[in-house]
Amino acid sequence: MATKKSSKLPRNSNARTTKASSPSTKDARNHTHKIFVLDTNVLLHDPRAIFSFEDNDVVIPIYVVEEIDTFKKDLSELGRNARQVSRYLDQLREDGSLATGVKLDRGGTLRVATTALELPEDISTDRGQDSKIMAVALELTLATRKQSSKVVFITKDTNLRIRADAVGIYTEDFEPERVVIDELYKGWQEIEVDGPQIDRFYAEGTLTLPEPYYAPNEYICLKDRDRPARTAIGRARLDSDANCSRLQPLDPYKTGVWGIRPKNREQHFALDALLDDNIKLVTLVGKAGSGKTLLAIAAGLTKVTDAAIFQRMLVSRPIFPLGRDIGYLPGDVEEKLNPWMQPIFDNVEFLMGLTAKEKKRGRSHKELIDLGIVQIEPLTYIRGRSIPQQYMIVDEAQNLTPHEVKTIISRAGEGTKIVLTGDPYQIDNPYVDQTNNGLIHVVNRFRNEKIAAHVVLAKGERSELAEIAANLL
């Protein structure tokens, strides 16, 4: 049975771990054994969470299984995750009793638990199975109080963590690869140099950088140490023969790209990445009005119409939530998507340079759709597809889960380029936050890949009002 299990279940060595699964220094010295009790929302967020707690024990209350069962028929991402959890548990059941515990690859066990313990009336509620799930965690906490084990209740429900703490249950959020948003890799950095080095960079078209290694496709802004207003920008390239990194200059884009030119250095970095055919994945993070979506669309139209590198530009944004069926809106697929895609249409029509009179005469973004240059695609139906030779833009990618963004990127066929744009401070999906959404997950995972580039756009360029609102509100 062990061989059969390893062929079905994800290898534990590849599973992501939570903040809670990494013991503190004190715990490491004492080799504290932990028992993790998982809430329903953790498994719906990531079915692989079952295998993410190293050599510790995992307990799933039977009431979680009952809640999971109510999602199994959903056609959404939650439904798919619920079905995957059920498959994992059924496969583990073949290796032993879930009531007494099934051995996991890393040495811990997983079991499904029940309880007859009742919570105090002022803590208990009639909302779902929350109180019963908490009761399982509380009973384990009381039973192990005099032992060396530590019980940790893992839930993504903020209010449930507060209630659990009130009755003495130690609780934590499920935080796979959590990164402090202010410490996010920007994709570029400033370096102070002497003035003659900037002169040499302009004269020779290259410059050896002071440190031997920079992330692939990392952008550099050289700043004159004596005259800070004097700068030069480029992209770092590894020179393996000389065992160093060299700075290469960027195209100034004097003629513009579909009528637009970069207004600041970050936009210049982004446009360079968007137009480089060797870069297959670009992530752009920035606040409202920073130009990330407009730049992506302009670059895509250039590559499809002027350079004919791609067959078409495929554009989408999450219909919140991603797996939600769009059938509740009237009309065909295009008509149903119109309310969600209007920001994209606005950008396309801006790039087309349509005047008010032309719009009144009926000219619009539909011209490009009718010509096959632009295609609008609901992410709901992307699973299982192969998408070759297309310039694919996914806007508002911060609303995707890591699993959803993996599904999208893994659809890329030969010759396809994918651009993910978003603002991690504007998230509508209750199952992700600023630090564990799909967009940030991709930034962290692809940082050291040569086929990927990332740029954080810090300055808003939409209008003075929009810039002030983005900073103050």
N, C-alpha and C positions, 0 to 999 in steps of 0.2 A: 504493500500500500504506500510506503514512503516514496518509492520511485514514481508511482502514479501521481502522488500529490505534487512532487517537484515539477512535473511536466505541466501541471495546470495552474498552480498558484504562482504569483510573482515572487521572484527571489528576494528574500529579506535583505540581502546585501545591497540591493538597489533601491530599497524603500526609503522614502524620506522620513526623517525623524522630527519630532516636535521639540520645542524648547524643553518640555518636561522630560523627554527621554534622555537628555544629556545631563547626567547627575552633576551636582555642584562639587567643588573641591572637597568639601567636608564629607558629602555623601560618597565620593569616590574613595576617600580614605577608609571610611567605615563599611564600604561595599553594601550600602543600603539597598535592599531589594524593594522594588516598587510594584504596586498593583494598580493598573490604570483601568478605571471604569469609564466606558465611552458612552456619550450621549448620541441620540439619533442624528442630530445635525452634523456631527463629526463624520459619520459614515456616509451621509448623503453628500457631504462636501468632498470627501475623498475615500472611496471604498478601500484603498490600500492602507488606510490608517490602521487597520487591523494588524498590519505587519511592521509598523513604524516605531516600535518601542523596545528595540534591542532585545536583551535577554530578560526583560521583565515580564510579568504576567498581565494578561489583558482579560477583563471581564466585561461581557456585554449583557446587560439586564434583558430578560425575556421581553420586557415591555418595549424595549428598543426594537426587537425583532417584530413585534406586533405593529409598531408604527411604520417600520420599513415596509411591511406587507401592504400598507395602505397606499404606498407610492408605486408599487410594481407595475401597474397598468398605465401609468402616465407616459405620454409620448415625449416628455421633456427630458432634460439632462438629469433631473432628480429621479425620474423613472428609470433611466438607464443605470444610474448609480445604485438605486435600490435593488435592481435585478442582479447587479454585479455582486453586491454584498451577500445576497441570498445564495448565489453560486459559490462564493468563497466559503461560506459557512457549511454548505452542503458537501463541498469537497473535503473540508476539514473533518466533518462528521464521519467520513469513510475511514479515517485514521484513528478514531477513538470516540469516547463519549464526550459530548459537549458539556454534559452535566458535571463531570469530574475533571475535565480539562484535557485538551489535545496539545501535544507537543508541537511547538513552532520551530522553524529552522535555526533560529538564533539561540535557542535554549529555553525561552520562556514558554508559557502555556496560554491557551485561550479557552475560556469556558463561558457558558451562558448561565446566568444566575437568576434566581427568584428570591423573594423575601416575604415574610409575614409581618415585618416591622411597619408600624404606622408612624408617620410624622406628626408632630404637634399640630393641632387644628389651625393655629394662627400661621403656620408655615405651609400646610397642605392646601392645595387648590384643586379645582375641578378641571383645570386646563390640560387636556391631553393626558399623557402618562408621566408628566414631569415629576410629580410627587413620588410615584412608585420607583422611578429611576433613581431619584435622590435617596429614597429609602434603602435601595441596594447599596449605594455608596456609603451611607451612614452605618448600616449594619457591618460592612467590612471594616470601616474605620474603628468602630467600637470593638470588633473582634480582634483587631491587630494592634490595639493601643499599647499592649504590654510586650509586643513582639518587635523584631527589628525591621519589619516590613513597613512601608509607607503607602497609604492609599491616596491616589490622586484622581479626582473626578475631572474628566476632560469634556468640556462643552464650549460651543461657540455662542451660546445664549448668555448675553451679559447679565440679564436679570436672574437667570438660573444660577449663575456663579455667585451672585450676591446672596440669594436665598440659601444656597449650599453653605456658604461661608458662615451664615447666621446660625446654622445648627452644628457647626464644628467640622464641616467637611472641607478638606484642603482641595482647592480647585484651580485649574488653569485653562487657558484658551488653547485650542489646537493651532499651533503656529509653525507650519512647515516652512523652513527656510525664511523665517521672518527677517526682514531687513528694515532698519530705521530709514524712513523715506528721505530724511535730510542727508543721509550718507549714501544714497543711491549713486552708482557709477554714472557720471555725466556724459561720458564719451569724448570729452575734451578737457584740456587743462591749460593754464597759463604758465609760462616759464620766463623768468627774468634773465636777460642776456645782455652782454655789452653791445653797444651800437655797431661796431665793426662786424659782429656776427650776423646782424640783420642785413648789412650791406653785402656780405659774402653770400647770404642766402638768395638775395635778389640777383646778384651777379652770376652765380653758378647754378642756380635752380635746385640746389640741394644743400643740406646742412647736417652734419653729424650731431645727434642729440646727446646731451650730457649723460643720460642714463642709458645703459645698454638695452633695456627692454621696456617697451610700451605695449599696451593691448593692441591687437591687430585693428587697423583702421581707426586708431585713436587720433583725434584732431588736436593740434597744438597751436596756441597763440603765443608767439614770441613778443615780449614786451621789453623795450629798451629801458635798461636800468636807470639811465640818466634822464631820459625823455619818455616818461610813461605813455604819452599820447601816441608815440611812434610804435607801431606794431606790424607784425607779419603773421600770416596764417598758413597752415599746411596740414598734411596728414602724415603720420608716422608710418614708416615702412621698415620692416626688419631686413637688414643686410646680413644674411647668414655667412657670407664669405668674410666680411670684416668683423663679424660678431658684434654688431652695433645696430642702432636704429637711426634711420635718416629721415629728415623732414623733406617731403615733396610738396611743391606749390600746388595751389588749387586754381582751377579755371576761374577767371574773374567774371564770367557770364555777362560781358558787356552788352551783348545783343539781347539778353533776356531769355527766359524759357516760357514759351507760350504767353509772352507779353509781360512777364513779371521778372523782377530781379531781387536778389536777397537784400533785405534792409539792415541786417546786422550779421555779426560773425556766426552766430548759431544757425541762422537761416542759411548762410553760406555753407557751413558744414553739412547741414541736412541735405541741401540740394546736390552737393558733391556725392553723398552716399546714395541718394535716390537715382542719380544718373549714371552711376558706375555699374556696368553690366556684370562685373565680377563679384559684386556684393548681392547676394540672393535674399538676404533678410535685413530689413531696416526697421528699427524701433525708434519712434519719435515721441518724446514725452514733453508736455508743455501745458501751460495754463491756457485758458480761453483767450483767443485772439493772438496767439503766438505764431500762427501761420502754418502749423504742422499739417493740417488737412489740405489747405490750399497748395502748399508746396508739393505734397504727395500727388495730388491730382494733376498739377501742371507737369511734373516730371513724367507721370504715367502717360498723359496725352502726347507729350513729346516723343516718348519711346514707341508709342503705338502708331502715331500719324507721320511724324517727320522721319524717324529713324527706322520704322517698321521692324523693330526688334521683337515685338510681341504681337500676337494676333489681336488682342483686345485688352481693354482695361476693365477688370472685374472689381466692382466696388460693393462693399456691404458694411453694415454696422449691426451690432447685436439688437435684435428685437427683444426687448427686455421682458422676461428673461430669455436667454438664448434659445431654449428649446420650446418656447411657447408657440403654439400653432397660430398662424396668421389668418386662419379661416374665419375668425370672428369679425373681420372687416369685410365690407362688401366689395365685389368686383374680382378681377383676375389677380394674379400674383403681383403684377406691376402696380395695379391700383391699390392693392392692400399695402404695398411697401411705401407708397408715396409719402404718407405722414412721417414715417421714420427716416426716409432718405432725403427729405427736403433740404437739410443743411448741405448735403452733397450736391444736390441740384443747384443750389444757390452758388456754390463755388464754381461749378462747371459753367454756368451762365455768365458768371463774372469773368472767367477766363476767355469765354467766347466773345466778350466785349459787346454784348447785346445792349442796345439802347432801349429806352422806354418805348419809342415808336416801333422798334422791331419786335419787342415783346407783345405789343398790342396787335401787331400783324400776325401773331401766332408763332413766332420763332422762339425756340426754347431748347433745353437740354435734350429733348426727344429727338432732335436731328441727329445727334451723335449716337443715340441708342438705335435709331432706325438704320443708320449706316453700319451698325455692328462694331463701332469703335468702343462704345461703353456698354457694359452689361451690368445690370443690378441683380444681385443674387442674395436671397435670404440664407443666412447661416444655418437656419433650421434644417435645410436639406443638403448640407454639404458633406455629411458623413457618407463614406463609401465611394465618393467621387475621386477621380484623378484629374488634375487641372494642369495641362501642359501649355507652355508658351503664352502665359498670360501675366499681366502686371496686376497683381491683386492687392487691393487696399482694404484693410479692415479698420474702420474708424471706431472710436469709443471702445478700444480693446481693453480698457481698465475694468469693464464689466464682465469680462470673461474669467472663468476659473482656469487654473493651470491645465486641467484635463481638457477643457474645451479648446484652449489655444493649441494644445498638442494635436488635437483632432484636425484643426484648420491647417497648421503648418505641414502636417504629414500628408495632406492632400496635394501638395505641390508636386507637379510632374516636371519632366525635363524642360529646362529653359524658363521656368516660372520664377518670378520675383514677388516676394510678399513684403508688404509694408504695414506695420501695426502702429497706429497712432492713438494717443489717449492722454488723459489727465488723471493721475491717481488720486487727486483731491476731489474729484467729482464722480463718485461711485453710486450707482443706483441698485446694484445687486446686493441683497442682504447676506449672501453667502460668501462674499469676499470683502476685503478691506484694503486700505492703502498699501499694505505691505505684502499681502499674499495673493494678489490678483494675477491673472494670467499674463498681463503685460509686463509687470515687474519680474515675474518668474522667468520670462523669456530673456529679459535684459541680463539677469544674473547668470543664466545658464549659457548664453551665447557670447558672453563678454570676451572670451578668449578664442573665438572661432574666426578664421580668416574670411569666411563668406558672410559675416554679419557686421553691421555697424549700428551704433546707437548715438543719439544726440538728445540732450536736454535743452529745450528752448526756453530761456528764462525771461525774455522780454516780450511783452505784448505789443503788437503792431496794428491792431484793428482800429483803435481810436484812443484818444486821450481818456475819454470816459470809460471805455472798456478796460483799459490798463489800470486805472485807479480802482474800478470796481473789483477787478480780479485780485488786487493787492489788499483791499480794505474789507471786503465783505466775506 
